Amino acid sequence: MDFLRPDTLAEALALKAQRPDAVPIAGGTDVMVELNFDHRRPAALLDLTRIAELRSWDVDGGDHGDDHGTVRIGSGVPYTRIIDELGERLPGLAMASRTVGSPQIRNRGTVGGNLGAASPAGDTHPVLLAADATVEAASTRGTRLIPATGFYLGVKRHALEPDELITAVHVPTTRAPQQFAKVGTRNAMVIAVCSFAVALHPEQHRVGAAVGSAAPTPRRASAAEEFLSAELTATNQWDSPKPLPDSVKRRFGELVAQAASPIDDVRGSAAYRKHALSVLARRTLDWAWRDYSEKVA
């Protein structure tokens, strides 16, 4: 196995063009596990840890505290920094980052790595979908932006070309509530049995919702989004929020569960996953809406 260690992004992209079979490695929290258990034996590893451009973030289109900008997070920024430095701007992503593994894993693991692995159980994926994130991919041919909704193609399959690297993820900043929750066999260091994220978009009179670990890919719960967005708009709730009726929360949960197509496995049955998603959807919506009502009041 060859070990490639570029010092700059340009050098990394040139190496990836020459060796499209090279597997990128940054935190190594997924790749090293696969190597240690001999589940994967790539011809080459492309170490990205020396590339400073991938370890920074900045706000585009808005000043500090502005809710109209977009945060560009380099693919090498670890979860710990997202929690500490971006919690106010990206509350949902910070919540999901807090649930990832142990402190050691959060110090090493990155959203870029989560995207590169493209596991249906990746904790950040539902938030990226609900928040309308975009993945930045680069190669020697140029840079392109891939909406999160078009990034996940199948179990551990993504929309990157063989010569491309994930260089960043773009996530809109917000002051509106977002929530993330997952069910696991224990409270920490656990792969999700299922997960769910909800994001309120008051300026667009719209709700974002997405499920994880309950289908071949993370996916938006489109029918649930449309139902709740229409309900809130029709009742003028965005401007004058009131407690949501149980019937609305229940229907939202039902539609979220219907968006999933889970399987039975060692972590949980398909029926349990659907039930758990409906509960997570109701609870997170209740938390987010209460927070929103307090902000508007």
C-alpha positions as CSV (number, residue, x, y, z in Angstrom):
1,M,0.0,0.0,0.0
2,D,1.4,3.4,-1.0
3,F,1.2,6.3,1.4
4,L,0.8,9.7,-0.3
5,R,1.3,12.8,1.8
6,P,0.8,16.1,0.0
7,D,1.5,19.5,1.7
8,T,-1.0,21.6,-0.3
9,L,-4.4,21.2,-1.8
10,A,-3.1,21.6,-5.3
11,E,-0.6,18.8,-4.7
12,A,-3.4,16.6,-3.2
13,L,-5.6,17.1,-6.3
14,A,-2.7,16.3,-8.6
15,L,-2.1,13.1,-6.7
16,K,-5.7,12.2,-6.8
17,A,-5.8,12.8,-10.5
18,Q,-2.8,10.5,-10.9
19,R,-4.1,7.9,-8.5
20,P,-7.9,7.9,-8.4
21,D,-7.8,4.6,-6.5
22,A,-6.1,6.4,-3.5
23,V,-8.4,6.6,-0.5
24,P,-8.4,10.0,1.3
25,I,-7.6,9.9,5.0
26,A,-7.8,12.8,7.5
27,G,-9.1,11.9,11.0
28,G,-9.0,8.2,10.1
29,T,-11.9,7.3,12.4
30,D,-13.6,5.3,9.6
31,V,-10.8,4.4,7.3
32,M,-8.5,3.0,10.0
33,V,-11.2,0.8,11.5
34,E,-11.8,-0.7,8.0
35,L,-8.1,-1.3,7.6
36,N,-7.6,-2.8,11.0
37,F,-10.4,-5.3,10.5
38,D,-9.2,-6.0,6.9
39,H,-12.5,-4.9,5.5
40,R,-10.7,-2.7,3.0
41,R,-7.2,-2.8,1.5
42,P,-6.8,0.1,-0.9
43,A,-3.8,0.4,-3.2
44,A,-2.9,3.8,-1.7
45,L,-3.8,6.2,1.1
46,L,-3.9,9.9,0.5
47,D,-3.1,11.7,3.8
48,L,-4.8,15.1,3.9
49,T,-3.7,16.1,7.4
50,R,-0.9,18.5,6.3
51,I,-3.2,20.7,4.2
52,A,-4.0,23.9,6.0
53,E,-6.7,25.0,3.5
54,L,-8.9,22.1,4.7
55,R,-8.7,23.0,8.4
56,S,-10.3,26.4,8.4
57,W,-13.9,27.8,8.1
58,D,-15.2,31.2,7.1
59,V,-18.6,33.0,6.7
60,D,-19.6,33.9,3.2
61,G,-22.3,36.5,2.5
62,G,-22.8,37.6,6.1
63,D,-20.9,39.2,9.0
64,H,-20.5,37.7,12.4
65,G,-23.9,36.9,13.9
66,D,-25.7,37.5,10.6
67,D,-28.3,34.8,9.8
68,H,-28.1,35.4,6.0
69,G,-24.6,34.0,5.4
70,T,-23.2,30.6,4.7
71,V,-20.5,28.9,6.6
72,R,-17.9,27.2,4.5
73,I,-16.4,24.5,6.7
74,G,-13.2,22.9,5.4
75,S,-13.4,19.2,5.2
76,G,-10.6,18.8,7.7
77,V,-12.3,20.8,10.5
78,P,-12.9,18.4,13.4
79,Y,-16.2,18.0,15.2
80,T,-14.8,19.6,18.4
81,R,-14.2,22.9,16.6
82,I,-17.7,22.8,15.0
83,I,-19.1,22.4,18.5
84,D,-16.9,25.1,20.1
85,E,-16.8,27.6,17.3
86,L,-20.0,27.2,15.2
87,G,-22.6,26.2,17.7
88,E,-24.5,29.5,17.6
89,R,-24.4,29.8,13.8
90,L,-25.1,26.1,13.0
91,P,-27.0,24.7,16.0
92,G,-28.2,21.5,14.4
93,L,-24.7,20.5,13.1
94,A,-23.2,21.2,16.5
95,M,-25.9,19.0,18.2
96,A,-25.1,16.2,15.8
97,S,-21.4,16.6,16.3
98,R,-21.8,16.2,20.0
99,T,-23.3,12.8,19.5
100,V,-20.3,11.5,17.5
101,G,-18.3,8.9,19.3
102,S,-16.0,9.8,22.2
103,P,-14.1,13.1,22.9
104,Q,-11.1,11.5,21.2
105,I,-13.1,10.7,18.1
106,R,-14.6,14.2,18.0
107,N,-11.1,15.6,18.2
108,R,-10.1,13.6,15.1
109,G,-13.3,13.0,13.1
110,T,-14.6,15.5,10.5
111,V,-17.8,16.3,8.6
112,G,-15.7,15.8,5.4
113,G,-14.9,12.3,6.5
114,N,-18.6,11.6,7.4
115,L,-19.5,12.7,3.9
116,G,-16.7,10.7,2.3
117,A,-17.8,7.5,4.1
118,A,-21.5,8.2,3.0
119,S,-22.8,5.7,5.6
120,P,-26.6,5.8,6.0
121,A,-25.9,6.0,9.8
122,G,-23.6,9.1,9.6
123,D,-24.8,11.5,12.3
124,T,-24.3,14.7,10.4
125,H,-26.2,13.7,7.3
126,P,-29.8,14.4,8.4
127,V,-28.8,17.9,9.6
128,L,-27.0,18.7,6.3
129,L,-30.1,17.7,4.4
130,A,-32.5,19.5,6.7
131,A,-30.4,22.7,6.6
132,D,-29.9,22.7,2.8
133,A,-26.2,22.2,2.9
134,T,-24.0,21.9,-0.2
135,V,-20.9,19.8,-0.6
136,E,-17.8,21.3,-2.3
137,A,-15.8,18.9,-4.5
138,A,-12.6,19.7,-6.2
139,S,-10.3,18.2,-8.8
140,T,-7.6,19.4,-11.2
141,R,-10.5,20.0,-13.5
142,G,-12.1,22.6,-11.2
143,T,-14.5,22.9,-8.3
144,R,-18.2,22.1,-8.2
145,L,-21.0,22.3,-5.6
146,I,-23.2,19.3,-5.0
147,P,-26.5,19.8,-3.1
148,A,-26.7,17.4,-0.1
149,T,-29.9,16.1,-1.6
150,G,-28.0,14.8,-4.6
151,F,-24.8,13.7,-2.8
152,Y,-26.0,10.3,-1.4
153,L,-26.4,7.7,-4.1
154,G,-26.6,4.4,-2.1
155,V,-25.1,2.5,0.8
156,K,-21.7,4.1,1.2
157,R,-21.9,5.5,-2.3
158,H,-21.7,9.2,-3.1
159,A,-21.7,11.6,-6.1
160,L,-17.9,12.2,-6.2
161,E,-16.0,11.5,-9.4
162,P,-12.9,9.2,-8.9
163,D,-10.5,12.2,-9.2
164,E,-12.4,14.5,-6.8
165,L,-11.9,15.3,-3.1
166,I,-14.3,16.9,-0.7
167,T,-12.8,20.2,0.2
168,A,-15.6,21.8,2.2
169,V,-19.3,21.8,3.1
170,H,-21.4,25.0,2.9
171,V,-24.1,25.3,5.5
172,P,-26.5,28.3,5.7
173,T,-26.2,30.2,9.0
174,T,-29.3,30.6,11.1
175,R,-30.8,32.0,14.2
176,A,-33.9,29.8,13.8
177,P,-34.1,26.6,15.9
178,Q,-32.8,23.3,14.7
179,Q,-32.8,20.0,16.5
180,F,-31.1,16.6,16.1
181,A,-31.8,13.4,17.9
182,K,-30.9,9.7,17.5
183,V,-31.7,6.4,19.1
184,G,-28.9,4.0,20.0
185,T,-28.3,1.0,22.3
186,R,-26.5,3.3,24.8
187,N,-26.0,7.1,25.3
188,A,-22.6,7.5,23.9
189,M,-20.1,6.0,21.3
190,V,-22.9,4.3,19.4
191,I,-24.0,3.9,15.8
192,A,-27.5,5.2,15.5
193,V,-30.4,2.8,15.2
194,C,-32.1,5.7,13.6
195,S,-31.7,9.5,13.6
196,F,-33.7,12.6,12.7
197,A,-33.1,16.3,12.2
198,V,-35.5,19.2,11.9
199,A,-34.7,22.8,10.8
200,L,-37.1,25.7,10.8
201,H,-36.7,28.2,7.9
202,P,-39.0,31.1,9.0
203,E,-38.0,33.5,6.2
204,Q,-39.1,30.9,3.6
205,H,-42.1,29.7,5.6
206,R,-40.6,26.2,5.3
207,V,-39.5,23.3,7.5
208,G,-36.6,21.0,6.7
209,A,-36.7,17.4,8.0
210,A,-34.5,14.4,7.3
211,V,-33.9,10.8,8.5
212,G,-30.7,8.8,9.0
213,S,-29.9,5.1,9.5
214,A,-33.4,4.2,8.2
215,A,-32.9,3.8,4.5
216,P,-30.1,2.9,2.0
217,T,-29.1,6.6,2.1
218,P,-29.9,9.5,4.5
219,R,-33.0,11.2,3.0
220,R,-35.3,14.1,3.3
221,A,-38.8,13.5,4.7
222,S,-40.4,15.6,1.9
223,A,-44.1,14.8,2.6
224,A,-43.6,15.7,6.3
225,E,-41.9,19.0,5.3
226,E,-44.6,19.9,2.9
227,F,-47.4,19.1,5.4
228,L,-45.9,21.0,8.3
229,S,-44.9,24.0,6.2
230,A,-48.4,24.3,4.7
231,E,-50.0,23.9,8.1
232,L,-47.9,26.6,9.8
233,T,-48.4,29.0,6.9
234,A,-52.1,28.5,6.7
235,T,-52.6,29.2,10.4
236,N,-50.2,32.2,10.4
237,Q,-48.0,30.5,12.9
238,W,-44.7,31.9,11.5
239,D,-45.7,35.4,12.6
240,S,-47.9,34.5,15.6
241,P,-46.7,31.1,16.9
242,K,-49.0,29.1,19.2
243,P,-48.6,25.6,20.7
244,L,-48.9,23.0,18.0
245,P,-51.9,20.7,18.3
246,D,-51.1,17.1,19.1
247,S,-52.8,16.1,15.8
248,V,-50.3,18.1,13.8
249,K,-47.3,16.7,15.7
250,R,-48.7,13.2,15.3
251,R,-49.3,13.5,11.6
252,F,-45.8,15.0,11.2
253,G,-44.3,12.0,12.9
254,E,-46.3,9.6,10.8
255,L,-45.1,11.2,7.6
256,V,-41.5,11.2,8.8
257,A,-41.8,7.4,9.5
258,Q,-43.3,6.9,6.1
259,A,-40.2,8.5,4.5
260,A,-38.0,5.7,5.8
261,S,-37.4,2.3,4.3
262,P,-35.5,0.6,7.0
263,I,-34.3,-3.0,7.4
264,D,-34.0,-5.5,10.2
265,D,-30.5,-5.8,11.5
266,V,-28.6,-6.4,14.7
267,R,-29.2,-2.9,16.0
268,G,-33.0,-2.9,15.5
269,S,-36.0,-4.0,13.5
270,A,-37.5,-2.1,10.7
271,A,-40.7,-1.7,12.7
272,Y,-38.9,-0.3,15.7
273,R,-37.0,2.2,13.5
274,K,-40.2,3.5,12.0
275,H,-41.8,3.8,15.4
276,A,-38.7,5.5,16.9
277,L,-38.6,8.0,14.0
278,S,-42.1,9.0,14.6
279,V,-41.4,9.6,18.2
280,L,-38.1,11.5,17.5
281,A,-39.9,13.7,14.9
282,R,-42.7,14.7,17.4
283,R,-40.2,15.4,20.2
284,T,-37.7,17.4,18.2
285,L,-40.5,19.4,16.5
286,D,-41.9,20.2,19.9
287,W,-38.5,21.4,21.2
288,A,-37.8,23.4,18.1
289,W,-41.3,25.0,18.0
290,R,-41.2,26.0,21.7
291,D,-37.8,27.6,21.1
292,Y,-39.1,29.4,18.1
293,S,-42.2,30.6,19.9
294,E,-40.0,32.1,22.7
295,K,-37.8,33.8,20.2
296,V,-40.7,35.4,18.4
297,A,-42.5,36.4,21.6
